[in-house]
Amino acid sequence: MRSFASAVIEAPVEEVWEAVRDFDALPVWHPAITSSEIEDGRDSASVGCVRRLELGDGGEVRERLVALDDVARSCTYEFVTSPFPVRSYRSTIHVLPVTASGHSFVEWFADFDSDADVEAEMDETFAQGVYATGLKGLAAHVEG
């Protein structure tokens, strides 16, 4: 299954990418994330580092940085542990320039497996609750 959300953000691609590429900065712009900590004292730009996120509802997610590409402006991570009933979750945030306006196009998506009875619920949770909400927060952070 693929969950997906996207947005045009009225800020230059460099500013948006600067906010997105910091693997430890999700609480700065995502309203559903209350804290983030990179485990084992590793650098947040170090592929393989693990961040521990505390969710607004008290849940915890641990995610491993799989790829960080400054040329393509993309960041890919996967679940290490999560409260969500999914398997093999891998997500990417990709920031592209909108050359006609000087704004940024941001897409955020994940591929995951889940049991059929929760697939639609997980798609809604990720696409709307995580990605769309996060993109609105990102826009407010870099535009305001």
C-alpha positions as CSV (number, residue, x, y, z in Angstrom):
1,M,0.0,0.0,0.0
2,R,1.2,3.6,-0.7
3,S,-0.1,6.5,1.4
4,F,0.6,9.9,-0.2
5,A,0.2,13.6,0.4
6,S,1.6,16.7,-1.3
7,A,1.6,20.5,-1.0
8,V,2.9,23.6,-2.7
9,I,4.7,25.7,-0.1
10,E,5.2,29.4,-0.7
11,A,8.9,29.4,0.2
12,P,12.1,28.8,-1.7
13,V,13.2,25.1,-2.1
14,E,16.4,25.8,-0.1
15,E,14.5,27.0,3.0
16,V,12.0,24.1,2.8
17,W,14.8,21.5,2.4
18,E,16.7,23.0,5.3
19,A,13.7,22.4,7.6
20,V,13.0,18.9,6.2
21,R,16.6,17.5,6.1
22,D,17.2,17.8,9.8
23,F,16.1,14.4,10.9
24,D,15.8,15.5,14.5
25,A,13.7,18.6,13.9
26,L,10.2,17.2,13.3
27,P,8.8,18.7,16.5
28,V,9.7,22.1,15.3
29,W,7.2,22.0,12.4
30,H,5.0,18.9,12.8
31,P,2.1,19.6,15.3
32,A,1.6,15.9,16.1
33,I,5.2,15.4,17.3
34,T,6.0,16.6,20.8
35,S,9.7,15.6,21.0
36,S,12.5,13.9,19.1
37,E,15.8,12.5,20.2
38,I,18.5,10.9,18.1
39,E,19.7,7.7,19.9
40,D,23.3,6.9,20.8
41,G,24.5,10.4,20.4
42,R,24.7,10.1,16.6
43,D,24.5,13.0,14.2
44,S,21.0,13.6,12.8
45,A,22.4,13.6,9.2
46,S,24.1,10.2,9.7
47,V,22.4,7.5,7.6
48,G,21.5,4.7,10.0
49,C,20.8,7.0,13.0
50,V,17.6,6.3,14.9
51,R,15.2,9.0,16.1
52,R,12.7,8.4,18.9
53,L,9.6,10.5,18.5
54,E,7.0,11.1,21.1
55,L,3.5,11.6,19.6
56,G,0.9,14.1,20.9
57,D,-1.2,11.1,22.1
58,G,1.7,9.8,24.1
59,G,2.7,7.1,21.6
60,E,6.3,6.5,20.6
61,V,7.8,5.8,17.2
62,R,11.4,4.9,16.5
63,E,12.6,5.6,12.9
64,R,15.9,4.8,11.2
65,L,17.3,7.2,8.6
66,V,17.8,5.1,5.4
67,A,18.9,7.8,2.9
68,L,19.5,11.6,2.9
69,D,20.1,13.1,-0.5
70,D,20.9,16.8,-0.6
71,V,21.1,16.8,-4.4
72,A,17.6,15.3,-4.9
73,R,16.4,16.9,-1.7
74,S,14.9,13.7,-0.4
75,C,14.9,11.9,3.0
76,T,13.9,8.3,3.4
77,Y,13.3,6.5,6.7
78,E,11.7,3.3,8.1
79,F,10.0,2.2,11.2
80,V,12.1,0.5,13.8
81,T,9.2,0.3,16.3
82,S,5.8,1.9,16.2
83,P,2.3,1.6,17.6
84,F,0.8,1.2,14.1
85,P,-0.2,-2.3,12.9
86,V,2.0,-2.2,9.8
87,R,5.0,-4.1,8.5
88,S,7.9,-2.9,6.3
89,Y,7.0,0.8,6.5
90,R,9.4,3.0,4.5
91,S,8.6,6.7,4.0
92,T,10.1,9.5,1.8
93,I,9.8,13.3,2.0
94,H,10.9,14.9,-1.3
95,V,11.2,18.7,-1.9
96,L,11.2,20.0,-5.5
97,P,11.3,23.5,-6.9
98,V,8.3,25.0,-8.6
99,T,10.3,26.9,-11.2
100,A,7.4,29.1,-12.4
101,S,6.8,30.7,-9.0
102,G,9.9,30.1,-6.9
103,H,7.9,28.0,-4.4
104,S,8.4,24.4,-3.4
105,F,6.5,21.2,-4.1
106,V,6.7,18.7,-1.3
107,E,5.6,15.1,-1.5
108,W,5.5,12.8,1.4
109,F,4.6,9.1,1.0
110,A,5.2,5.7,2.5
111,D,5.0,2.1,1.2
112,F,3.8,-0.4,3.9
113,D,2.2,-3.7,4.4
114,S,-0.7,-4.3,6.8
115,D,-3.5,-6.7,7.3
116,A,-6.4,-6.0,4.9
117,D,-8.8,-5.1,7.7
118,V,-6.7,-2.1,8.8
119,E,-5.2,-1.1,5.5
120,A,-7.8,1.8,4.7
121,E,-7.5,3.1,8.3
122,M,-3.7,3.1,8.1
123,D,-3.8,4.8,4.7
124,E,-6.0,7.6,6.2
125,T,-3.8,7.8,9.3
126,F,-0.6,8.3,7.4
127,A,-1.9,10.3,4.4
128,Q,-4.0,12.7,6.4
129,G,-3.0,12.5,10.0
130,V,0.7,12.4,9.5
131,Y,1.7,13.7,6.0
132,A,-1.0,16.3,5.2
133,T,-1.0,17.6,8.8
134,G,2.8,17.7,8.7
135,L,2.9,19.6,5.4
136,K,0.5,22.2,6.8
137,G,2.8,22.6,9.8
138,L,5.9,22.8,7.5
139,A,4.2,25.5,5.4
140,A,3.3,27.5,8.5
141,H,6.9,27.2,9.8
142,V,8.7,28.3,6.6
143,E,6.2,30.7,5.3
144,G,5.5,32.6,8.6
